Amino acid sequence: MPESQYRDNRGEKDLAPKFDNQKLLFDKLQEKDSLLVYNINILTMRLILAQDSLSKLKDYELRYKVKPGEYNFKDSILVTGFQSTVLVPTHIGEQVVPETIRAHEYFYGFLMHLVSVLDRLSHEINALYKLEANTNNLDWRNLKTHLNKLKLLNKNLASFLEENSRSKNPHLDALFNYRDVSEHHGLVKIEEFSGTIINIDKSWSIKVQADPRDPDSPIDKNLIQFSNLMFFEVVSICDNVYKLIIEN
């Protein structure tokens, strides 16, 4: 049974936004089969995977923040799969061995799982309202082609979905931009370290490129803040969709 408040798979609440309407919807539908696969809520499972990737990204950044001080980047190593060498920070008086590729790994996983949450939500809407969309290619972006039929069944839900299409919701547009570049066009630029000497303190953060579609875009966006915002945005959309279904 879905809980009234979403938690991640380790029971942590620091990234647990309100998702009260999930349990209410399931209670009203009496756990209708269309929302469960082998008695598992696929949407919740994908949220858990997205949050786990974000938690790993936070932990990875924190490992440097807990060791403040001056880091020297004069040494470098060659990482398989990268065209150039990767700088290895050496803490003054202490050797630090970073896993530079981990930031890319965790962010990639986060993007894939979070977008899949919206895709799964599209399938739930299709099943509940019998929109007869082709489930083989149904996702959040082409759900809009079925809104005319949905307007006859739930006008408020159709309006909400239209307002939160990629073209009208700038947060979702950014999320899809990062996902699309990561999935189809190459690597999103992430800068963990810059220069040859850097001072790391509590304000230090891993940065990601501001616009992944523009090769000349600055790498100055706080990666974890952005990811956290996207996570809450997607959960909020899911919660509001469930609320509008309940009201209907």
SEVEX-5286 format. One line per field, with one value per residue (C-alpha): residue in one letter; x, y, z; residue number from 1. Coordinates in steps of 0.5 Angstrom, whole numbers. Example, Ala and Ser with C-alpha at 12.3 -4.5 7.8 and 13.67 -1.06 7.14 Angstrom:
SEVEX-5286
type	c(A:S)
px	c(25:27)
py	c(-9:-2)
pz	c(16:14)
seq	c(1:2)
This chain:
SEVEX-5286
type	c(M:P:E:S:Q:Y:R:D:N:R:G:E:K:D:L:A:P:K:F:D:N:Q:K:L:L:F:D:K:L:Q:E:K:D:S:L:L:V:Y:N:I:N:I:L:T:M:R:L:I:L:A:Q:D:S:L:S:K:L:K:D:Y:E:L:R:Y:K:V:K:P:G:E:Y:N:F:K:D:S:I:L:V:T:G:F:Q:S:T:V:L:V:P:T:H:I:G:E:Q:V:V:P:E:T:I:R:A:H:E:Y:F:Y:G:F:L:M:H:L:V:S:V:L:D:R:L:S:H:E:I:N:A:L:Y:K:L:E:A:N:T:N:N:L:D:W:R:N:L:K:T:H:L:N:K:L:K:L:L:N:K:N:L:A:S:F:L:E:E:N:S:R:S:K:N:P:H:L:D:A:L:F:N:Y:R:D:V:S:E:H:H:G:L:V:K:I:E:E:F:S:G:T:I:I:N:I:D:K:S:W:S:I:K:V:Q:A:D:P:R:D:P:D:S:P:I:D:K:N:L:I:Q:F:S:N:L:M:F:F:E:V:V:S:I:C:D:N:V:Y:K:L:I:I:E:N)
px	c(0:3:5:2:9:14:20:26:29:33:27:30:26:31:28:21:16:9:5:-1:-6:-2:-5:-12:-12:-11:-16:-21:-20:-19:-12:-14:-10:-8:-4:0:5:6:3:8:7:12:12:14:19:22:22:26:31:31:32:37:42:41:43:49:51:50:54:59:60:60:66:70:66:68:75:76:82:87:87:93:91:98:97:93:91:88:81:79:73:75:79:83:86:82:85:87:86:92:90:96:99:94:93:85:83:77:72:71:67:62:58:57:54:50:47:46:42:38:36:34:29:26:24:21:17:13:13:10:5:3:1:-3:-7:-8:-10:-15:-19:-18:-15:-13:-6:-1:3:9:11:7:11:10:12:7:1:-1:-4:-9:-12:-18:-21:-19:-22:-29:-27:-23:-23:-19:-14:-13:-12:-6:-3:-3:0:6:8:15:14:10:14:21:23:21:24:31:30:29:34:39:36:36:43:46:42:42:48:53:56:53:59:60:66:68:74:77:84:91:89:83:80:74:69:62:60:64:59:59:57:54:53:48:45:47:45:50:58:60:55:58:59:56:50:50:48:45:41:38:37:33:29:27:26:21:18:16:13:9:6:5:1:-3:-5:-7:-11:-15:-16:-19:-24:-26)
py	c(0:7:11:18:21:19:16:14:7:8:11:18:24:30:29:27:32:31:26:25:24:17:14:17:15:8:8:10:6:0:-1:-2:-7:-2:2:-4:-9:-15:-11:-6:1:3:10:10:5:10:15:11:10:17:19:14:17:24:22:18:25:29:24:24:32:32:27:33:39:35:35:43:46:47:42:42:40:39:32:28:21:18:15:10:13:20:24:28:27:28:32:28:33:32:35:39:33:28:24:24:19:22:18:23:19:18:25:23:17:19:25:21:16:21:24:17:15:22:23:16:18:22:17:12:18:18:11:11:17:13:7:10:14:9:14:8:11:6:4:2:10:13:18:25:29:26:25:32:29:25:31:33:26:27:34:31:26:31:38:40:35:36:43:42:37:42:47:42:40:41:47:51:49:51:47:41:43:44:37:34:38:35:28:29:31:25:20:22:27:26:28:34:38:37:41:38:42:48:51:48:50:51:52:47:49:49:53:49:45:41:45:43:47:52:50:43:44:50:48:55:55:57:51:55:52:48:41:39:45:44:36:37:43:38:32:36:39:32:29:36:34:27:29:34:30:25:30:32:25:24:30:27)
pz	c(0:-2:4:5:5:0:3:-1:0:6:10:9:9:7:0:1:-1:0:-4:0:-6:-8:-2:-3:-10:-9:-4:-8:-14:-9:-12:-19:-23:-28:-23:-21:-24:-20:-14:-15:-16:-22:-21:-14:-16:-21:-16:-11:-16:-18:-11:-10:-15:-12:-5:-8:-12:-5:-2:-7:-6:1:1:-1:4:10:8:7:5:-1:-6:-12:-19:-22:-23:-27:-30:-36:-35:-40:-45:-44:-49:-44:-37:-31:-26:-19:-13:-8:-1:2:7:5:-2:-4:-9:-13:-17:-22:-27:-21:-22:-29:-27:-21:-25:-32:-27:-24:-31:-34:-28:-27:-34:-33:-28:-32:-38:-33:-31:-38:-38:-32:-35:-41:-37:-32:-38:-43:-48:-53:-54:-57:-50:-55:-56:-51:-46:-43:-49:-54:-49:-51:-57:-53:-49:-53:-51:-44:-44:-45:-39:-34:-37:-31:-31:-39:-37:-32:-37:-42:-37:-35:-42:-44:-48:-43:-36:-36:-31:-35:-41:-38:-35:-42:-45:-40:-41:-48:-49:-44:-47:-55:-56:-51:-45:-41:-38:-31:-27:-21:-20:-24:-24:-21:-14:-11:-4:-2:4:6:0:-5:-10:-16:-23:-29:-35:-35:-42:-44:-52:-52:-52:-50:-45:-38:-33:-27:-25:-18:-20:-13:-13:-20:-19:-12:-16:-21:-17:-13:-19:-22:-15:-15:-22:-20:-14:-17:-23:-17:-14:-20:-22:-15:-15:-22)
seq	c(1:2:3:4:5:6:7:8:9:10:11:12:13:14:15:16:17:18:19:20:21:22:23:24:25:26:27:28:29:30:31:32:33:34:35:36:37:38:39:40:41:42:43:44:45:46:47:48:49:50:51:52:53:54:55:56:57:58:59:60:61:62:63:64:65:66:67:68:69:70:71:72:73:74:75:76:77:78:79:80:81:82:83:84:85:86:87:88:89:90:91:92:93:94:95:96:97:98:99:100:101:102:103:104:105:106:107:108:109:110:111:112:113:114:115:116:117:118:119:120:121:122:123:124:125:126:127:128:129:130:131:132:133:134:135:136:137:138:139:140:141:142:143:144:145:146:147:148:149:150:151:152:153:154:155:156:157:158:159:160:161:162:163:164:165:166:167:168:169:170:171:172:173:174:175:176:177:178:179:180:181:182:183:184:185:186:187:188:189:190:191:192:193:194:195:196:197:198:199:200:201:202:203:204:205:206:207:208:209:210:211:212:213:214:215:216:217:218:219:220:221:222:223:224:225:226:227:228:229:230:231:232:233:234:235:236:237:238:239:240:241:242:243:244:245:246:247:248)
